[in-house]
């Protein structure tokens, strides 16, 4: 497979996505592959809980008031440490599962197979090594963030301690601490994006196909990046922009059907609530069951729509990475587009 530019890699990536997901089309297979694509590419959006304070910022009086570190009980500290440790273990386990799914989906796309199981088992050890590489990179980023944040944290603590009782903080001092954080935050976001792209798009194929170590994979990737800086920069921009444009276009197209669906479910819920307004006993239980049923229907339809719509975008994003880097990594390029068989050398025919 010959190397093609970042822009020219888009049409073949779309074509491969169409062939992989829709030719032939089977609903069960499509939903399975779409779900794996959404999980591995990170298009699933996690709702963020928004808490509102109805007390105007004053203590409610219903919870313990902590005025100093000495007010924290030892059992609270133990519970907090245990909760954090449990959260870390769960996060690591989920990350390990997603990493193995990435390798399995890579196997599907490279070998044009729709079976997840073979890749799940084939790359178990290599996926584990790649997962721990990601953990080390994440720890390094966390350490950098902590080192950068330390002077700002001390500054905020000084502002807090110098604030008079019942008074307000020095807003100019707050701005003097917040404004320098903005460019630092932007730079960190760019570094996180580039690190994730290099790991998933460029180093993962070397892990999967060669069993390369971190140093071996990085040296090969870095050599290719330095040889074609402009193309890799264009790729990084397109990889960020194209999925965003696709998601915005889908949102614009589907906003009216989405409003209709949400409005319909909301109307049904409102009607049920109005029908059972004075209900008690068994009637109240029936109301809860109906409300729960239609709530689950709405949740199921939302998840189904997310998989159906984001799945092709996530798959196309991965195909784009494979097509672009496959032209520069011959072992993978030959799997994506197998070269024609060499002509057999036969005896010359005599007239």
QUIURZI-V96590 format. One record per residue. N is the residue number from 1. PSI is psi as a letter, one per 40 degrees, with the letter a starting at -180 (* if undefined). NEAR is the number of other ideal C-beta (glycine too) atoms within 12 Angstrom. Layout:
n=N psi=PSI near=NEAR
n=N psi=PSI near=NEAR
//
This chain:
n=1 psi=h near=25
n=2 psi=i near=17
n=3 psi=h near=23
n=4 psi=i near=26
n=5 psi=i near=22
n=6 psi=d near=32
n=7 psi=d near=21
n=8 psi=e near=20
n=9 psi=e near=37
n=10 psi=d near=29
n=11 psi=d near=20
n=12 psi=d near=27
n=13 psi=d near=37
n=14 psi=d near=24
n=15 psi=d near=20
n=16 psi=d near=32
n=17 psi=d near=33
n=18 psi=d near=18
n=19 psi=d near=21
n=20 psi=d near=35
n=21 psi=d near=35
n=22 psi=e near=23
n=23 psi=g near=15
n=24 psi=i near=12
n=25 psi=h near=18
n=26 psi=h near=14
n=27 psi=d near=15
n=28 psi=d near=12
n=29 psi=d near=22
n=30 psi=d near=26
n=31 psi=d near=25
n=32 psi=d near=25
n=33 psi=d near=37
n=34 psi=d near=38
n=35 psi=d near=27
n=36 psi=d near=40
n=37 psi=d near=42
n=38 psi=d near=34
n=39 psi=d near=31
n=40 psi=d near=38
n=41 psi=e near=36
n=42 psi=f near=23
n=43 psi=e near=29
n=44 psi=h near=24
n=45 psi=h near=13
n=46 psi=h near=10
n=47 psi=h near=9
n=48 psi=h near=6
n=49 psi=h near=6
n=50 psi=h near=6
n=51 psi=h near=7
n=52 psi=i near=8
n=53 psi=h near=10
n=54 psi=e near=8
n=55 psi=e near=12
n=56 psi=e near=8
n=57 psi=e near=10
n=58 psi=i near=11
n=59 psi=i near=13
n=60 psi=d near=12
n=61 psi=e near=8
n=62 psi=e near=8
n=63 psi=i near=8
n=64 psi=h near=12
n=65 psi=h near=12
n=66 psi=h near=13
n=67 psi=e near=10
n=68 psi=i near=8
n=69 psi=d near=10
n=70 psi=e near=9
n=71 psi=e near=12
n=72 psi=h near=17
n=73 psi=i near=13
n=74 psi=d near=12
n=75 psi=d near=10
n=76 psi=d near=15
n=77 psi=d near=16
n=78 psi=d near=13
n=79 psi=d near=14
n=80 psi=d near=15
n=81 psi=d near=15
n=82 psi=d near=14
n=83 psi=d near=14
n=84 psi=d near=14
n=85 psi=d near=14
n=86 psi=d near=14
n=87 psi=d near=14
n=88 psi=d near=18
n=89 psi=d near=14
n=90 psi=d near=14
n=91 psi=d near=18
n=92 psi=d near=21
n=93 psi=d near=16
n=94 psi=d near=18
n=95 psi=d near=27
n=96 psi=d near=23
n=97 psi=d near=22
n=98 psi=d near=27
n=99 psi=d near=35
n=100 psi=d near=34
n=101 psi=d near=34
n=102 psi=d near=41
n=103 psi=d near=39
n=104 psi=d near=37
n=105 psi=d near=45
n=106 psi=d near=45
n=107 psi=d near=36
n=108 psi=d near=36
n=109 psi=d near=42
n=110 psi=d near=37
n=111 psi=e near=25
n=112 psi=f near=20
n=113 psi=i near=20
n=114 psi=e near=31
n=115 psi=h near=19
n=116 psi=d near=29
n=117 psi=d near=19
n=118 psi=d near=19
n=119 psi=d near=29
n=120 psi=d near=24
n=121 psi=d near=16
n=122 psi=d near=24
n=123 psi=f near=34
n=124 psi=d near=24
n=125 psi=d near=17
n=126 psi=d near=34
n=127 psi=d near=33
n=128 psi=d near=21
n=129 psi=d near=28
n=130 psi=d near=35
n=131 psi=d near=33
n=132 psi=d near=21
n=133 psi=d near=31
n=134 psi=d near=31
n=135 psi=d near=23
n=136 psi=d near=17
n=137 psi=d near=26
n=138 psi=d near=22
n=139 psi=d near=16
n=140 psi=d near=17
n=141 psi=d near=24
n=142 psi=d near=17
n=143 psi=d near=14
n=144 psi=d near=19
n=145 psi=d near=22
n=146 psi=d near=15
n=147 psi=d near=15
n=148 psi=d near=20
n=149 psi=d near=21
n=150 psi=d near=14
n=151 psi=d near=16
n=152 psi=d near=25
n=153 psi=d near=17
n=154 psi=d near=13
n=155 psi=d near=23
n=156 psi=d near=22
n=157 psi=d near=17
n=158 psi=d near=18
n=159 psi=d near=24
n=160 psi=d near=19
n=161 psi=d near=14
n=162 psi=e near=16
n=163 psi=h near=17
n=164 psi=i near=11
n=165 psi=h near=9
n=166 psi=e near=7
n=167 psi=a near=11
n=168 psi=i near=15
n=169 psi=i near=21
n=170 psi=h near=19
n=171 psi=d near=14
n=172 psi=d near=12
n=173 psi=d near=20
n=174 psi=d near=21
n=175 psi=d near=15
n=176 psi=d near=17
n=177 psi=d near=25
n=178 psi=d near=19
n=179 psi=d near=15
n=180 psi=d near=18
n=181 psi=d near=22
n=182 psi=d near=14
n=183 psi=d near=13
n=184 psi=d near=21
n=185 psi=d near=18
n=186 psi=d near=13
n=187 psi=d near=18
n=188 psi=d near=22
n=189 psi=d near=17
n=190 psi=d near=17
n=191 psi=d near=20
n=192 psi=d near=22
n=193 psi=d near=21
n=194 psi=d near=26
n=195 psi=d near=26
n=196 psi=d near=26
n=197 psi=d near=32
n=198 psi=d near=32
n=199 psi=d near=31
n=200 psi=d near=38
n=201 psi=d near=41
n=202 psi=d near=37
n=203 psi=d near=39
n=204 psi=d near=44
n=205 psi=d near=42
n=206 psi=d near=36
n=207 psi=d near=36
n=208 psi=d near=38
n=209 psi=d near=32
n=210 psi=e near=19
n=211 psi=f near=22
n=212 psi=i near=25
n=213 psi=i near=18
n=214 psi=d near=27
n=215 psi=d near=14
n=216 psi=d near=19
n=217 psi=d near=32
n=218 psi=d near=23
n=219 psi=d near=17
n=220 psi=d near=29
n=221 psi=d near=32
n=222 psi=d near=20
n=223 psi=d near=18
n=224 psi=d near=30
n=225 psi=d near=25
n=226 psi=d near=14
n=227 psi=d near=14
n=228 psi=g near=24
n=229 psi=d near=15
n=230 psi=d near=15
n=231 psi=d near=25
n=232 psi=d near=31
n=233 psi=d near=18
n=234 psi=d near=22
n=235 psi=d near=39
n=236 psi=d near=28
n=237 psi=d near=21
n=238 psi=d near=30
n=239 psi=d near=38
n=240 psi=d near=24
n=241 psi=d near=19
n=242 psi=d near=29
n=243 psi=d near=31
n=244 psi=d near=17
n=245 psi=d near=19
n=246 psi=d near=29
n=247 psi=d near=26
n=248 psi=d near=15
n=249 psi=d near=15
n=250 psi=d near=23
n=251 psi=d near=21
n=252 psi=d near=13
n=253 psi=d near=13
n=254 psi=e near=21
n=255 psi=d near=14
n=256 psi=d near=12
n=257 psi=d near=17
n=258 psi=d near=21
n=259 psi=d near=13
n=260 psi=d near=14
n=261 psi=d near=23
n=262 psi=d near=22
n=263 psi=d near=15
n=264 psi=d near=18
n=265 psi=d near=25
n=266 psi=d near=18
n=267 psi=d near=16
n=268 psi=d near=21
n=269 psi=d near=25
n=270 psi=d near=16
n=271 psi=d near=17
n=272 psi=d near=25
n=273 psi=d near=19
n=274 psi=d near=14
n=275 psi=d near=17
n=276 psi=f near=22
n=277 psi=d near=13
n=278 psi=f near=11
n=279 psi=i near=19
n=280 psi=i near=11
n=281 psi=b near=11
n=282 psi=d near=11
n=283 psi=d near=16
n=284 psi=d near=18
n=285 psi=d near=14
n=286 psi=d near=17
n=287 psi=d near=24
n=288 psi=d near=19
n=289 psi=d near=17
n=290 psi=d near=22
n=291 psi=d near=26
n=292 psi=d near=16
n=293 psi=d near=18
n=294 psi=d near=26
n=295 psi=d near=19
n=296 psi=d near=16
n=297 psi=d near=20
n=298 psi=d near=24
n=299 psi=d near=18
n=300 psi=d near=16
n=301 psi=d near=21
n=302 psi=d near=23
n=303 psi=d near=21
n=304 psi=d near=21
n=305 psi=d near=23
n=306 psi=d near=31
n=307 psi=d near=30
n=308 psi=d near=27
n=309 psi=d near=29
n=310 psi=d near=35
n=311 psi=d near=37
n=312 psi=d near=35
n=313 psi=d near=35
n=314 psi=d near=38
n=315 psi=d near=43
n=316 psi=d near=39
n=317 psi=d near=42
n=318 psi=d near=47
n=319 psi=d near=40
n=320 psi=d near=40
n=321 psi=d near=47
n=322 psi=d near=43
n=323 psi=d near=42
n=324 psi=d near=42
n=325 psi=d near=45
n=326 psi=d near=36
n=327 psi=e near=29
n=328 psi=e near=34
n=329 psi=g near=33
n=330 psi=d near=22
n=331 psi=d near=22
n=332 psi=d near=35
n=333 psi=d near=26
n=334 psi=d near=18
n=335 psi=d near=26
n=336 psi=d near=38
n=337 psi=g near=21
n=338 psi=h near=16
n=339 psi=i near=12
n=340 psi=i near=8
n=341 psi=i near=6
n=342 psi=i near=6
n=343 psi=h near=6
n=344 psi=h near=6
n=345 psi=h near=6
n=346 psi=i near=6
n=347 psi=i near=6
n=348 psi=h near=6
n=349 psi=h near=5
n=350 psi=i near=4
n=351 psi=* near=3
//
